[in-house]
Amino acid sequence: MKKFALTILALFGVLATVILIRAAGFKSRRIQSAPLQAVGVDRAALVKRLSEAIRFKTISLQEPAHSQPDEFLRLHAFIDRSFPRLRQSLNKEIIGGYSLLYTWPGKDKRLKPLLLMAHLDVVPVETATESSWHQPPFSGRVADGFIWGRGAMDDKASVFGILEAVEYLLASGFEPKRTVYLAFGHDEEIGGNDGAAKISGLLRSRGVELEYVLDEGLNIFNGIVTGVSAPVALIGVAEKGYLSLQLTVESPGGHSSTPPAHTAISVMSRALQRLEARPFPTRLSEPTRAMFEFLGPEMSWTKRLALANLWLFDPLLRKQLTRSPLTNALIRTTMTPTIFHAGVKENVLPTKASAVINLRLAPGETVAGATAHVRAAIHDPNVSVNPLPVQMEPSSVSDIQSTSFASLQRTIRQTAPQALVAPALLVAATDSRHYRTLTKNIFRFLPITLGPEDTKRYHGIDERIAIEDYERCVSFYAQLIRDSQP
Ligand SMILES: [Zn+2]
């Protein structure tokens, strides 16, 4: 008996030692970086150009017939006027009527080009919310240290940040060794089929292979990532897939005074309940695991202990992450009913009930696998399950060991020195998926700082960017282009 107790004790000792050794070896992934050469751009001029850019109503509407194509052409002309060196030195092509592709030829044709992308279009402002804005949404007004308006964050800061950076580099006499493409789509907010998809197709037809693609996506989060007090710059190294399933139940109908045991509505309700009771399993996918490897060493001792020993604490961590919708979305395929229709009159049995379930597929999931999960969970031949046309498999995971990831990491450290940098999974979809055949390295990041109250400004009320953040975008792109040269 004594021997048994001693063995158990010894095992505990070994376990504790392993946990401690791993925690002690859980070293910070912060990198040292040389101080940044200041980008010498006139701040007032920079702000004025973005402010003016916001005034063009380059709105993407679900019904393209109602959009104003002239606004895009006026914005093109404004870009030409504002960046004379760029107009002179870069080759400009107009794709799909309103998208822009610039080519800045590199001196060494053997090097793979890099592609910086952003989009010219913005989402509309709902008329009912217009009066809630502190500054009119298309005024581009500069107030309280911010540039205000639709597109300030999404995504004209990125378009104009890139343009300013290139204009500055040209003025300073910089010549890239590696070809640099600038690709600005005009229909990102409605799927990118006429913009990004066509640009990508054109490059593919020319045999282009890219070193990497940088698109919008994640940002610098301040006070949002629990356990880390410093701001965190998250680089999206993968994005989730997309699928909607239409559920339909049909029944004979009839008079509600003599109802059968089940109606179309109750059968559909039971199906939805079964889905809620059978969520997709949780899993720490590669990007999320990598995020914790980068952030763990910067956390408190107890968190570090757990994150350094995921071989043991993985289930505990996943349980913790399911508690908030934000982190739950990082570890599983999510599904949620977004549309429900049934019934026409209070005393008539419904002949049909239909619902739409929207799914976001985690890395490793497939459209076919997710559809099968839903069918199995509902387990009812009276409920038909049909995928809707817009479907996207999850993206592949970009290589965080690549030199392009290292360049990004270094450039972020240089332009936002207080921020920790980590790879992460993007739970939304971007236009960058259209480039997946041109490179395996797609990164999604824009260096603007978001506090807990700021994320809802995306597509929301009071969209704005701090002038300091906008200047950071310009230095970031300039430094990244410099740093991406061998
Ligand atoms: Zn966007």
Residues whose N, C-alpha, C, O or C-beta is under 5 A from the ligand:
A	BS01	ZN	D154 D155
